[in-house]
Amino acid sequence: MEPSKSELRAALNAVVLETLPIVASGLAVLFAIFAVGHVLLLPAPIAMPMTAVASVTAVAFLALWYVLRSFALRPGWAHPLAVLMAGLVLANSLLHFYLVARPQETTNLMLLILGAGFVALSFRWLALVSAATLAGWAAVAATSLRSPSWRHFGFALLASTVLSLVVHAARVRTLRRLQRLRLLDERRGAQLRAALRASEEARQKLEVSTREMELMVRAVQQSEERFRRFTDLEGIAIHEHGRILDANPALARMFGYELLQIVGMNLLQFFTPESRAPLMEKIDTACDEPYEAMGLRTDGTSFAVDCASKTVPYQGRTARVIALRDIRERKQAEQALRRSETLYRTLADSVPGLVFTHTPEGGCDYCNRRWYEFTGLSEAQTLGFGWLTALHLEDRRRLTDHVIHSFRRGEAYEYEIRLRGRDGAYRWFFGRSSPVRDARGEIIKWVGTCMDINDRKRMEHALQEADRRKDEFLAILGHELRNPLASIRNAQHYLRTAGAGVAGNGDGRAEEARNIIDRQTAHMTRLVDDLLDLSRISSGKIALRRAPVALVELARKTVEDHRSILEGRGVTVMTRFTTARLYVIGDATRLSQVIGNVLLNAGKFTDPGGAVSVTVQRGAGSKTAVIDIRDTGIGMEPELLGRLFDPFAQGEHTGARSRGGLGLGLALTKRLVEAHGGQVSAASKGLGRGSEFTIRLPLESSDHVETAREATVSWLAPDGGQTRLSGSTPSRGLLTE
């Protein structure tokens, strides 16, 4: 296919554009030489303008050379740039021609026209340059045409123009032929390359087709082999409306027949009576869906079979082929699996803990009944990762990191977490999860259990708290014993150094030393007695002398016994007793000890200027007596109220240590009140708002009091029961700080 004119024109323009950088660089050098020559050869009046114009032209050509080398211009710019370059040359030649005005200068214009003929490949642009050149020459030489030399050089200029056109025509024709051949060669090369690519693609497709054919042949062979094995395992029969037309040996073996016996038999004879009606319906409706039925052997035994049927052409007519597979083993495996799953679920639901399983990816796929009963979540809310909603927020990140680490290593892991119950309360659980692996060692499931350890955690906390209080008690005990011992040691040292004579002469300091020894010895005795009383109550060995006790008189006497102590500390004591006679059955000494302990405790934590009030009255229902002791002291925080009656309990914030005592008084009070069948409680509105202690004791009626005998001594057992013991003496009641 011949190239079009536009393709040839574009190719020729590209040739011109390729030559222009060389022409521009040559002309830049030429006009630089002209500028130097003008300075050296021309007269001064002419040299200055000619040199300036030549220099500007050299710079212009140098700029064109830079543009042509640096930028990828379109081929359409070729001839306009060539005309621009010719115009610059023409301007220099005409200026020179005008200034010198000699016919010999026409040679420059001749060279310009000839050069344009050699460079330009477009007749229009060449004609434009030639016409401009001739017009410029004519304008300058118009006044001197009568001179023979001017006419001679004019004809030479015309001859140069004709020669330039001839050169242009020959060059364009040659270049067009060359460009046509080149374009044809490029097209044929492109067609050849396309043909080669098509050939390569065809070869590759042929190779792919060959491989696919080989795979298809191999697949057909494998399919034939599978079909052969399949027909050996499954019984196949071809029937028409239930009458067997053909069958394979596997069907005969499956039902206990000879192969020749089967042909012509009714298909229904191979099934139990209860399976025949559904089978006949399948045959009549030409059902292609697989189904199960019960097969019947010649010996009368039945077995489960899986049936699949399809319509096929057979010997020029339409028939049905049915494939029967013995599925006894599968049924037995399914039954065993169901029994195993039922046993597993029953076992998992019977255990008291939480049982669950996870997929290898970590999602929960089973939880036992105990999980749903405890958390109150539904199955939809639990499965997957929904169970995390029941996990305490502080435990989620820790457990998640632990699980990810164990899943990556494939190792069993243990953890302690808090789970939220349906009541919203969190309980501690100890969990362990282990991987289940298949025969290849791959993890197929994770099985885990969680046991409730909330009581154990609470006991651990209680033991830690008891151990802490024990350490505090030992420190307080050492402090409480050290102080009186130091005072006794100082008093003994004074008596030993002063001598018996001084002591016998009524020295006041000796008397003061003996009083110190008495007071501190009594203080130590009270501390030791408190410890012994608490130990006796805890072990069930404290004796109570039970008798009718007038509670109001006992309370009044106890208050008066301790009034001086409290008022000595600057605490006012106020009382309000009922006028009714209130009787209780109990140990008067221990009841006095109870009231005294609470009274002294109130005075101890009330600053000077405060007050303590004691009220005794009949309780609601007239069956209990209520002793209410209030103070305006430092009060208590709610946290302390919960353990106020525990042994060695003291508040850090109250300054209890600086006020003395072992923290046993209120614990003894609670045990003694409970030993009398009563209750004791404490209340406070907060720090700085005082405290209130309330003791409730069961009352006895007046007629019971009149007939009451001296109560037997009883022993308070640790479990709250009592064992009678006669002949014991009551223990002495002591006030405890």
Secondary structure, DSSP 8 states (H G I E B T S, - for coil): ----HHHHHHHHHHHHHHHHHHHHHHHHHHHHHHHHHHHHHS-HHHHHHHHHHHHHHHHHHHHHHHHHHHS---GGGHHHHHHHHHHHHHHHHHHHHHHH--GGGHHHHHHHHHHHHHH---HHHHHHHHHHHHHHHHHHHGGGTTSHHHHHHHHHHHHHHHHHHHHHHHHHHHHHHHHHHHHHHHHHHHHHHHHHHHHHHHHHHHHHHHHHHHHHHHHHHHHHHHHHHHHHHSEEEEEETTEEEEE-HHHHHHHT--HHHHTT-BGGGGB-HHHHHHHHHHHHHT--S-EEEEEE-TTS-EEEEEEEEEEEEETTEEEEEEEEEE-HHHHHHHHHHHHHHHHHHHHHHHSSSEEEEE-TTS-EEEE-HHHHHHH---HHHHTBTGGGGGB-HHHHHHHHHHHHHHHHHT--EEEEEEEE-TTS-EEEEEEEEEEEE-TTS-EEEEEEEEEE-HHHHHHHHHHHHHHHHHHHHHHHHHHHHHHHHHHHHHHHHHHHHH-HHHHHTT-HHHHHHHHHHHHHHHHHHHHHHHHHHHHHHHHT--EE--EEEEHHHHHHHHHHHHHHHHHHTT-EEEEEE-SS--EEEE-HHHHHHHHHHHHHHHHHTS-TT-EEEEEEEE-GGGSEEEEEEEE-S----HHHHTTTTSTT---TTTTTGGG---S-HHHHHHHHHHHTT-EEEEE-SSTTS-EEEEEEEE-B-HHHHHH------EEE-TTS-EEE--S----------
